[in-house]
Amino acid sequence: MKSEIPSPAVPVVHFDSHDFDVADRFDVWRENIGVFFDLASPEGGKPGQDIHARIDACNLGETVFGVTKSESQLFSRDESRVAKDDMDHILVQVFLEGGGLAEGDERIYTGDMLVIDMDKPHAMVNTDFENLTLVLPRNMQTVLSELLSPLHGKRLSSENPMVRFMAGHMKALWHTVPEMDLIQAGASLQGTLGLMEGWLSQEGRLSEEITPEASSALGKSIRRYIEKHLAETLTPEGLAETFRVSRSQIYRIFAPYDGVARYIWERRMLRSLKMLTQPHSLHLTISAIAFECGYTSEAHFSRSFKARFGHPPSYMRAEASDNQHHCDGSSDTTAEDSAEFANWIRELAK
C-alpha cells in the first residue's frame, strides 16, 4: 500500500518590533512594511525609534495574506516611489481595529475595506490600527485587478452588507488557514477570489465615482493597446479606426480619465518617470527616453515632464543615480535578517 506524501504546511512568518533592541525597532519595521510604503509620523516627521508594530502573515504562493498592527503613522507612495519600485500588486484590506484618513478626505473606520493599487500614488494617516491585508499580484489576477483598481483609495463602507459579507469571509479564511495544508489553502484562496470577483462584477459600482467602463472588455483592450504603443502616434481617430468603433465611443470610454489625450499623456509621463528612475534603464539618455515615450523633441518632453512632476527629467535622473550609488554601497544586516515578510512580497509573481 502506497503511503501518501502529505502536502506541505502553509509557510508563516511572525514579526514583532519588540523582539528587537529599542534602537533597532523602527528600522526593522521599516524594512518590512517599507516594501509597500514610505513611513512618517502623523505630522510628517520620523516616527519614534521605540515603535510597537507586528506582522503575522502566511505565504499562499499566489498571494501573501496577513494581519498588520501598529501605532498611528503616515503611510505613503508618491509618483517617484511608484516608478522606482515598479510593484504591480493590489492590496485589499479589512480594518479590524482603527482606521484613518486617506487622500481625498476618505475616512476609513473599523469594519471598512480599503483597496490600494500599488501602481498609483497613495497617502493615508492611520490611527493606531490592525488590518487584514490580501496582496494580489496583478499579472496573476488580471480580471479581478481590473475590478479592484478603480476602487483605489476609496472607502468601501461596512454599511454595505456585501462589504460586511466579504470582510467576514476574509476574516474566516485568515482564522482557518493555520489549520490547512498548502493544497487546502490554495483552494480556499481561489474560492475567496472568485467570490470577490463575482461580487464586484455583479454590483458594478459601489459609488457614483466608479464607472462601468472600468470593467468593459473594450476599454481594457484599448488601454492595453495604448500601453504597448506609447512610442507611436496615438489619436482618437486612429484608435477608433483600429478598434472599429466611433470616436464618440472612444470619448465615452475615456471620459473618467479626463479624455483620451489626457490619458495617453499621463501614461507617457508615468512610463518616462519609471525609465528615468529604475536601475535597468539608467544607461539610456533623456533623448532616448523621450523617443520611447512618444516625443520627437527632447525640449517638448522636458517641458511636459516638468509640468507633470515639478522637476525636469535631468533632476529625476540625477536623484535616481545618487540613490542607486547609496543602495549599492550600504547594507543593514540586522534589518535584512528580519525581513522575511518583505522578501515574500518581492518574490510574488516573479
N, C-alpha and C positions, 0 to 999 in steps of 0.2 A: 504493500500500500504506500503510495507516494505521500510524503509529508508536504503540506502546503507551506510555501515561503510567505511569512507574514508581510503585509505592506508596511513600509517604513512609517514611523511616527511623524507627526507634524512637527517641523522644527520651530522652536520657540526661543525668544530672547527676552530677558528682563534687564532693564537699565534703571538704576536709581542713583541720582546725583549724590545722595547721602552715603553711598558706598565709597566715595572718594574724599580726599582731603579737601578742606574748605577752599584752599587756594586753587583747586582744580575743578570745582563743581560747575561753574559756568562754562568753562572751556569744553568739558566733556559733553555737556548738554548741547552746546552749540555745534559740536562735531556731529552729533546725531540728528537733532531736528534741523540743523543748518543745511542738511541735504535738500530741504524744501525752501526754507525762509532765511532772510536776514533777521536778526533779533535786536531789539532795543527795549528800553524801559517804556512804560506807557507814555512818558513825556518825551521820549525820543533819545534819551541818553543810554549809556551802557548799563544793563541790569547789574545788580549786586552779585558779587562772586559767590556768596553763600546762598545759592538758589536751590529750591527744592523742586525737582522735576523727575517724572517717572514715565517710562515707556514699557508696556508689555505687548509683545507682538508675535504673530505666527506667520510663517512663510508658506503660502499655498502654491508656490510655483508661478502661477499666473497673476498673483496679487500678493501684497502684504497687507495684513489685517491686524489692527491692534488698538489699544487704548493708551492715550497720552493724557497725563495730568501734570499741571504746573501752575505757577503763580502768574499774576497779571503781567502781560508783555505786549509789545507791538511786534507782530509778525508781518513781514513784507517781502514782496518781489517787485522790483522796478523793471523797466524795459531792459536795462543793461544786464541785470541778473537773469532775466528770461532768455536773453540772447546767449549769454555765456554758458549757462549750464545745459541748455538745449534739452530740458527734461519734458518729455511728451507724455505726461501722466495726468490723470484726473483724480482728485480726492473727493470722496463722498463722506461727509462727516455727520455724526449724530451727537449733539451736545447732551451729555449725561448730567453734567453739572455746569453752572455758569453760562457764559455767553460772551457777548462783546459787541463792538461797533465796527462794521465793515465800511468800506468806501461807499459813497452814495447814501450815507446815513442809514444803512441797513442794520437794524438792531436784531441781534440773534439772542434767543432766550433758551433756557433749559428745555429740552424736548424737540427743539427745531433741528432741521437738517440744513447743511450748507454744502454747496458744490464749489470746488476751486479747480480751475483749469490751469495747470502749470505753464501753459503756453501763453498766458495772459498776465499782466501785472495785477497785483493784489496787495492790499494792506488792511489789517484788522487789529484793533486793540482788544485783546481778550481780557476778561476779568479772570480771577482765579477760576480754573476750568478743569473739566475732564471730558474728553470726547473720544468717540469711537470712529476710527477712520479706515476706509477701504481705499487702497491705492490701485487704480486701474490703468495699465499701460494702454494708450490709445490704439496702438497698432494691433493689439490682441482683442480689443473690444470696439471695433470701428462703428458699428451701428449704435450701440449704447452710448458711445462717446459723442456721436452727433446729437443725440437727445440731451445729454448732460451739459455739453459745452455752453449752450445759450443760457443755462441757469447759473453761470459763473458769478460768484459773489452775491447771489440773491438769497434772501431768507425763504426757506421752504417751511412754512409755519406748521407747528404741531396742531393748530386748529383745524387743519385739513385732515380728515380721517385717513386718507391714503398715506399721508406723511407719517401719521402715527403707526399705521399698519406696517409700512416699510421699515421704520425705525425699530419697531418691536421685533420684526423678523431679523434684522441685522444684529440686534442685541441677543436674541435667542441663538443665532449662529455662533456668536462670539463665546457665549457661555458653554456651548456644546462642543466646539472644536477641540478643546484639550482631551476629550474622550475619544476622538476619532483617529483613524489612521489616514494616510495621505489620499488614498482612493476615496474613502468616505467623505473627507473634507473637500476634495475636488468636485465630487458630485453635488455636495451641498452648496458649494460656491456657484456652480453653474445654475442650480435652481434659484439661488438668490439673484443672480444677474439676469436670468430670464424673467423673474418676477418684476425686477426693476424696469427692464426694457418694456415689458407688456404694460406696466402701469403708465410709464411716460408716453408710450405710443398711443394708448387709448385716451389718456387725459388731454393730450395735445399741448396744452399750455397751462401753467399754474398761476400766471399773472398776465395782465394786459400787455406787458412789455415783451413777452415771449412770442415769437412769430411762428406761424405754421411752416413758413419756408425753411426753417431750421432743419426740419426732418424731411424735406422734399427731395426725392431722388434727383430731380433735375437740378435743383440748387447745389446739391452735393457734387454732381458731375461737373457743373460749370466751375465751381470753386476749385476742384481738383485740377481741372484743365488750366485754369489761371495760374495755379501754383507751379505747374510744370512748364509754363511758357512765359514766365515773368521777364525773361530777357528779350522777348519779341514784342512787336506792336500789338496791343490789345485794345479793342474798341467795342462799344455796344453793338455796332453794326456787324463787326467781324464775329463776335460771339453768337449773335442771332443767326448769322449765316451758318456757322459751324454746327450749331445745335438745332437748326431748322425750326426756330421759334421766332416770334415777332419781337421787335425791340421793346415794345411795351411790356412783354413778359419778362424780359431781362431787367427792365427798370423796376418792375414789381418785386422780383426776387431779391434785388439788392437795395430796396428801399430801407430796410432795417440797418443797413451799413452806410447810410447817407449817400447812396448812389454807387453805381458800378465803378466810376472813375475814382472815387474816394477809396473804395475797397481795394482796387488794384494798386493805387498809390501807397496805401497802408501796408499791404503785403510786400511791396518792393522795399519800403523803408525797414520793415522788420527783418527781411532777408539780408539787407545790406548791413544792418546792425550786427546780426549774427556773424556775417562774413568778416566784419571788421574786428570782432572781439574774440572769436573762437581760435584756439591754438592752431588747428589744422589749416586755417586759411590766412594766417598772419604773413605768409610769404607773398600774397597777392598785392599788387599795387591798388591804390584807391581808384585809379582809372579802370583797371580790370574789373573791380567790384562794381563800379558804376555800370559798365557794359553788361555784366551778368545780371544786373537788376533792371535792365531796360532803358538805360540812359546812354545817349551817344555823346553827351557833353559832360565832362567832369565838373565844370563850373555849375551847370544846371543841377547836377546831382548834389553837389556840396550845398547849394542854396536850399534845396528841398530837405536835405538831411538836417541842416541846422534849424530849419523851420519846424521840423518834427521833434527833434531831440534837444534843441537848445545849444548844441555844440557842433562844430564842424567834424567831418569824418576823421581828419588828422588828429583831433583831440582824442576821439574814441580809440583810434588805432594806437596812439602813444600810451594811453592808460592801460589798454589790454596788454601791450608789450611789457610794461612795468609790472603788472600783476603776474604775468607768466614767469618773469625772472624771479619774482619774490616766491612764487609757489615752487619753482624748481630748486630754490636754494634753502628751503625751510622744511622742517618736519616737527611733529609733536607726537612722540612715541606713546605717551600716556593716552592722548585722545584717540590715536589710531587703534590702539589695542582695545578700546572700549566701544568702537563704532560699528559693531556687527549689524545693527539696525540700518545705519546709513549705507553700509555695503550691500545689504539686501536690496535697497531701493535702487542703487546704481546698477545692479545686475538685472533688474526686472526687464524682461522682453528683449534682452540682448541676443 
